[in-house]
Amino acid sequence: MNDTTTSASVGHDRLKRLMKRGTDFFGCEVAIMGGAMSWISERHLVSAISNAGGFGVIASGAMPPELLDNEIAETTKRTDRPFGVNLITMHPQLPELIDVCGKHGVSHIVLAGGLPPPGALDRVKGMGAKLICFAPALALAKKLIRSGADALVIEGMEAGGHIGPVSTSVLAQEILPEVATEVPVFVAGGIGRGGLIAGFLEMGASGVQIGTRFVCAHECIAHPNFKKAFIRASARDAIPSVQIDPRLPVIPVRALKNREMENFSAKQREVAQRLDQGEIEMAEAQLQIEHYWAGALRRAVIDGDVESGSVMAGQSVGMVKKEEPVADIIATLVDEAAHALERRSA
């Protein structure tokens, strides 16, 4: 065995040990969890990530129960490996969606989009699934663990789609030392290379969640125009949306700069005016904003309209250089992480 093979083996062995808690939790080979991206994280990409040794996650988004039922069934046809389902906590049919996951024996459920409503956690636990929750702050992380979360995802503002106000590096420093010994924690937001994965594992993370890097996978159904926009973009092109009216709480969305980002400002003004005039309540106003984003994202992902559609992307988009198979993306990330660990231990 030559020196290169030996050192590569040392790095891969160390990576395997650092990822063991995450791989044991998911039942997969590599503790890389697919980010749940609406219209993108569906049967083809999810099964490809799981088949390549990672952990695929279906993005249920605004799906009604019957659509999710079909999506899970179609994913199961394409992989015999474990995969999860991401459910939005504000979905009006959340209990029914959880029941659909239970019917299919889904092993892991991710609850995203805010504090889970009363009864949701018990419902998930009652069907025997592992529960994963997003924790944007340390206090919430501790509360979710007390409430029964089996694992956490901490996602920084570098991510694509809906984002919080704090960077991944700060969240990792704040949360990992406090809770990583209690439950597995997966770090997300701005991860484009394996060296950063190695760093978060050394800080106590059990693995990572990656979305943007998988958009240009061969197995991803996103329109060629959508993928081309990713390949052309730099990190600074992925910008957060602006909140126009402080009375209308809107979670910022990170997407590539285009005409749609300007259209969203106009949409906010329109909804705020209807709110002022008493035509709609606050809950309905927020729902209208969410439906707006879902439609804008579909126009870009499915129809290929990357100007008047929303091209949601994380800042790691600048590291997406070509279209390639999921297995190659995961293998590259693993090799980069192993190489970084080997260098640090030398």
C-alpha positions as CSV (number, residue, x, y, z in Angstrom):
1,M,0.0,0.0,0.0
2,N,1.5,3.4,-1.0
3,D,1.6,6.5,1.2
4,T,-1.3,8.2,-0.7
5,T,-3.6,5.1,-0.2
6,T,-2.6,4.9,3.4
7,S,-3.3,8.6,4.1
8,A,-6.6,8.4,2.2
9,S,-7.5,5.4,4.3
10,V,-6.7,7.3,7.5
11,G,-8.9,10.2,6.5
12,H,-11.8,8.0,5.5
13,D,-11.6,5.9,8.7
14,R,-11.7,9.0,10.8
15,L,-14.6,10.4,8.8
16,K,-16.5,7.2,9.3
17,R,-16.0,7.4,13.0
18,L,-17.1,11.0,13.2
19,M,-20.2,10.3,11.1
20,K,-21.1,7.1,13.0
21,R,-23.7,8.6,15.2
22,G,-25.4,10.2,12.2
23,T,-25.2,7.1,10.0
24,D,-26.5,5.0,12.9
25,F,-29.4,7.4,13.4
26,F,-30.4,7.4,9.7
27,G,-29.4,3.8,8.9
28,C,-27.3,5.0,5.9
29,E,-23.6,5.0,5.0
30,V,-22.9,8.7,4.8
31,A,-24.3,11.3,7.2
32,I,-25.3,13.7,4.5
33,M,-29.0,14.5,4.6
34,G,-30.7,15.9,1.5
35,G,-32.3,19.4,2.1
36,A,-36.0,19.4,1.5
37,M,-36.5,21.7,-1.5
38,S,-40.1,22.1,-2.8
39,W,-40.7,20.8,-6.3
40,I,-37.1,19.5,-6.3
41,S,-36.8,17.0,-3.5
42,E,-39.2,14.5,-5.0
43,R,-39.0,10.7,-5.7
44,H,-36.1,10.9,-8.2
45,L,-33.7,13.0,-6.3
46,V,-34.7,11.6,-2.9
47,S,-34.2,7.9,-4.0
48,A,-30.9,8.8,-5.7
49,I,-29.5,10.4,-2.5
50,S,-30.5,7.3,-0.5
51,N,-29.2,4.9,-3.1
52,A,-25.9,6.7,-3.1
53,G,-25.5,6.2,0.7
54,G,-26.9,9.5,1.9
55,F,-30.3,10.2,3.4
56,G,-32.9,11.6,1.0
57,V,-35.8,13.7,2.3
58,I,-39.1,14.3,0.5
59,A,-40.2,17.9,0.6
60,S,-44.0,17.7,1.1
61,G,-44.4,21.5,1.0
62,A,-48.1,22.4,0.4
63,M,-49.0,18.8,-0.8
64,P,-52.4,17.5,0.3
65,P,-52.3,14.0,2.0
66,E,-53.2,12.1,-1.2
67,L,-50.3,13.6,-3.1
68,L,-47.8,12.8,-0.4
69,D,-49.2,9.3,-0.2
70,N,-48.4,8.8,-3.9
71,E,-45.0,10.5,-3.6
72,I,-43.9,8.2,-0.7
73,A,-45.1,5.1,-2.6
74,E,-43.2,6.2,-5.8
75,T,-40.0,6.8,-3.8
76,T,-40.3,3.4,-2.2
77,K,-40.4,1.8,-5.6
78,R,-37.1,3.5,-6.4
79,T,-35.1,2.7,-3.3
80,D,-35.0,0.1,-0.5
81,R,-32.9,2.4,1.6
82,P,-34.2,4.6,4.4
83,F,-35.5,8.1,3.5
84,G,-37.4,10.8,5.4
85,V,-40.3,13.2,4.8
86,N,-40.2,16.9,5.6
87,L,-43.5,18.4,6.8
88,I,-44.3,22.1,7.3
89,T,-45.7,22.8,10.8
90,M,-48.2,25.4,9.5
91,H,-49.8,23.0,7.0
92,P,-53.5,22.9,7.8
93,Q,-53.6,19.1,7.3
94,L,-50.5,18.3,9.3
95,P,-52.1,15.5,11.4
96,E,-53.3,13.8,8.2
97,L,-49.9,14.1,6.6
98,I,-48.3,12.5,9.7
99,D,-50.8,9.7,9.4
100,V,-49.9,9.1,5.7
101,C,-46.2,8.8,6.8
102,G,-47.3,6.3,9.4
103,K,-49.2,4.3,6.9
104,H,-46.0,3.8,4.8
105,G,-43.8,3.2,7.8
106,V,-41.6,6.3,7.1
107,S,-38.7,6.0,9.5
108,H,-37.9,9.7,10.0
109,I,-40.1,12.8,9.9
110,V,-38.6,16.3,9.8
111,L,-40.9,19.1,11.1
112,A,-39.9,22.5,9.7
113,G,-41.3,26.0,9.6
114,G,-41.7,26.9,13.3
115,L,-42.7,25.4,16.6
116,P,-44.7,22.2,16.0
117,P,-48.4,22.6,17.0
118,P,-49.7,20.7,20.1
119,G,-50.0,17.0,19.6
120,A,-47.8,16.9,16.4
121,L,-44.7,15.6,18.3
122,D,-46.7,12.9,20.1
123,R,-48.4,11.9,16.9
124,V,-45.0,11.3,15.2
125,K,-43.5,9.5,18.2
126,G,-46.6,7.4,18.5
127,M,-46.1,5.9,15.0
128,G,-42.6,4.9,15.9
129,A,-40.8,7.4,13.6
130,K,-37.7,9.4,14.5
131,L,-38.5,13.1,14.9
132,I,-36.1,15.7,13.5
133,C,-36.8,19.4,14.2
134,F,-35.2,22.7,13.0
135,A,-33.7,24.8,15.8
136,P,-32.8,28.4,14.8
137,A,-31.7,29.3,18.4
138,L,-30.2,27.6,21.5
139,A,-33.3,28.2,23.7
140,L,-35.5,26.6,21.1
141,A,-33.1,23.7,20.6
142,K,-33.3,22.9,24.3
143,K,-37.1,23.2,24.3
144,L,-37.4,20.8,21.3
145,I,-35.2,18.2,23.0
146,R,-37.3,18.4,26.2
147,S,-40.4,18.0,24.0
148,G,-39.0,14.8,22.5
149,A,-37.1,15.7,19.3
150,D,-34.7,12.8,18.5
151,A,-32.4,15.0,16.4
152,L,-32.0,18.7,15.4
153,V,-31.1,20.5,12.2
154,I,-29.4,23.9,12.7
155,E,-29.6,25.9,9.5
156,G,-27.8,29.3,8.9
157,M,-28.8,32.2,6.8
158,E,-26.4,31.1,4.0
159,A,-29.0,28.5,3.0
160,G,-31.5,28.8,0.1
161,G,-35.2,29.2,0.5
162,H,-36.6,30.4,3.8
163,I,-33.8,31.6,6.1
164,G,-33.2,32.9,9.6
165,P,-31.0,35.9,10.6
166,V,-28.0,34.0,12.0
167,S,-25.0,32.5,10.1
168,T,-24.3,28.8,10.1
169,S,-20.9,29.3,11.7
170,V,-22.3,31.3,14.6
171,L,-25.2,28.8,15.1
172,A,-22.8,25.9,15.2
173,Q,-20.6,27.6,17.8
174,E,-23.7,28.5,19.9
175,I,-25.6,25.3,19.7
176,L,-23.2,22.3,19.2
177,P,-21.3,22.6,22.5
178,E,-24.5,22.8,24.4
179,V,-26.7,20.0,22.9
180,A,-24.6,17.8,20.6
181,T,-24.0,15.3,23.4
182,E,-27.8,14.9,24.0
183,V,-29.1,14.3,20.5
184,P,-27.6,14.1,17.0
185,V,-27.3,17.6,15.4
186,F,-27.0,18.1,11.6
187,V,-25.6,21.4,10.4
188,A,-27.0,23.1,7.2
189,G,-26.5,26.3,5.2
190,G,-23.7,27.3,2.9
191,I,-22.0,23.9,2.7
192,G,-20.5,23.3,-0.7
193,R,-17.3,21.4,0.0
194,G,-16.2,18.4,2.2
195,G,-13.6,20.4,4.2
196,L,-16.4,22.3,5.9
197,I,-18.3,19.0,6.6
198,A,-15.1,17.8,8.4
199,G,-15.0,21.0,10.4
200,F,-18.6,20.7,11.7
201,L,-18.1,17.0,12.5
202,E,-15.0,17.9,14.6
203,M,-17.1,20.5,16.4
204,G,-19.6,17.8,17.5
205,A,-22.1,17.6,14.6
206,S,-23.3,14.1,13.7
207,G,-23.6,15.1,10.0
208,V,-24.8,17.8,7.6
209,Q,-27.8,18.7,5.5
210,I,-27.1,19.8,1.9
211,G,-29.6,21.2,-0.6
212,T,-28.1,23.6,-3.2
213,R,-25.3,21.2,-4.2
214,F,-27.8,18.6,-5.3
215,V,-29.9,20.8,-7.6
216,C,-27.6,20.2,-10.6
217,A,-27.6,16.4,-10.1
218,H,-28.6,14.4,-13.2
219,E,-31.4,12.8,-11.2
220,C,-32.9,16.2,-10.2
221,I,-36.0,17.0,-12.2
222,A,-35.4,20.8,-12.2
223,H,-35.7,22.5,-15.6
224,P,-32.4,22.9,-17.6
225,N,-32.8,26.7,-17.3
226,F,-32.9,26.4,-13.5
227,K,-29.8,24.3,-13.5
228,K,-28.0,26.7,-15.9
229,A,-28.8,29.6,-13.6
230,F,-27.1,27.7,-10.7
231,I,-24.0,26.9,-12.8
232,R,-23.6,30.5,-13.9
233,A,-24.2,32.1,-10.5
234,S,-21.7,33.3,-7.9
235,A,-22.2,33.3,-4.1
236,R,-23.1,37.0,-4.2
237,D,-26.0,36.4,-6.6
238,A,-27.9,34.5,-4.0
239,I,-29.6,37.3,-2.0
240,P,-32.3,37.5,0.7
241,S,-35.7,39.0,0.0
242,V,-36.5,42.3,1.6
243,Q,-39.4,42.9,4.1
244,I,-41.4,45.9,2.9
245,D,-43.9,46.3,5.7
246,P,-42.9,45.7,9.3
247,R,-46.5,44.9,10.2
248,L,-46.5,42.0,7.8
249,P,-44.0,39.4,9.2
250,V,-42.4,37.7,6.2
251,I,-39.7,35.1,6.6
252,P,-36.9,36.1,4.2
253,V,-36.2,33.9,1.3
254,R,-32.7,33.5,-0.3
255,A,-32.8,33.2,-4.1
256,L,-30.8,34.3,-7.2
257,K,-31.2,38.0,-8.0
258,N,-33.8,38.4,-10.8
259,R,-37.0,40.2,-11.7
260,E,-39.0,38.0,-9.3
261,M,-37.3,39.5,-6.3
262,E,-38.7,42.9,-7.3
263,N,-42.1,41.4,-8.0
264,F,-42.2,40.0,-4.4
265,S,-41.9,43.5,-3.0
266,A,-45.0,44.5,-5.0
267,K,-46.8,41.4,-3.7
268,Q,-46.0,42.3,-0.1
269,R,-47.4,45.9,-0.7
270,E,-50.6,44.4,-2.2
271,V,-51.1,42.0,0.7
272,A,-50.3,44.7,3.3
273,Q,-52.9,47.0,1.8
274,R,-55.6,44.3,2.0
275,L,-54.6,43.7,5.6
276,D,-55.0,47.4,6.3
277,Q,-58.4,47.5,4.7
278,G,-59.6,44.6,6.8
279,E,-60.2,42.4,3.8
280,I,-58.0,39.6,5.2
281,E,-56.7,38.5,8.6
282,M,-53.0,38.2,9.5
283,A,-53.0,34.4,9.2
284,E,-54.5,34.6,5.7
285,A,-52.0,37.3,4.7
286,Q,-49.1,35.1,5.7
287,L,-50.7,32.1,3.9
288,Q,-51.0,34.2,0.7
289,I,-47.3,35.0,0.9
290,E,-46.4,31.3,1.3
291,H,-48.7,30.3,-1.7
292,Y,-47.0,33.1,-3.7
293,W,-43.6,31.7,-3.1
294,A,-44.7,28.1,-3.9
295,G,-46.1,29.3,-7.2
296,A,-43.0,31.4,-8.0
297,L,-40.7,28.5,-7.2
298,R,-42.7,26.1,-9.4
299,R,-42.5,28.6,-12.4
300,A,-38.7,28.5,-12.1
301,V,-38.1,24.8,-11.2
302,I,-40.7,23.1,-13.4
303,D,-41.5,25.6,-16.2
304,G,-37.9,27.0,-16.5
305,D,-39.0,30.7,-16.1
306,V,-35.9,31.9,-14.3
307,E,-36.8,35.6,-14.6
308,S,-40.4,35.8,-13.2
309,G,-40.0,32.6,-11.2
310,S,-38.1,32.2,-7.9
311,V,-34.7,30.6,-8.2
312,M,-34.2,29.7,-4.6
313,A,-30.5,29.0,-3.9
314,G,-28.0,29.0,-1.1
315,Q,-24.8,31.0,-1.1
316,S,-22.9,27.8,-1.9
317,V,-24.3,28.0,-5.4
318,G,-21.0,29.5,-6.5
319,M,-19.4,26.1,-5.9
320,V,-21.9,24.3,-8.2
321,K,-20.0,24.1,-11.5
322,K,-21.6,21.3,-13.5
323,E,-24.3,18.8,-13.8
324,E,-23.3,15.3,-12.5
325,P,-24.8,12.2,-10.8
326,V,-25.7,12.3,-7.2
327,A,-23.3,9.4,-6.4
328,D,-20.4,11.6,-7.8
329,I,-21.4,14.6,-5.7
330,I,-21.5,12.5,-2.5
331,A,-18.3,10.7,-3.4
332,T,-16.5,14.1,-3.9
333,L,-17.8,15.5,-0.7
334,V,-16.7,12.4,1.2
335,D,-13.3,12.4,-0.3
336,E,-12.8,16.1,0.4
337,A,-13.9,15.7,4.0
338,A,-11.6,12.6,4.4
339,H,-8.7,14.5,2.9
340,A,-9.2,17.5,5.2
341,L,-9.3,15.2,8.3
342,E,-6.1,13.4,7.1
343,R,-4.3,16.8,6.7
344,R,-5.3,18.0,10.1
345,S,-4.2,14.8,11.8
346,A,-0.8,14.7,10.0
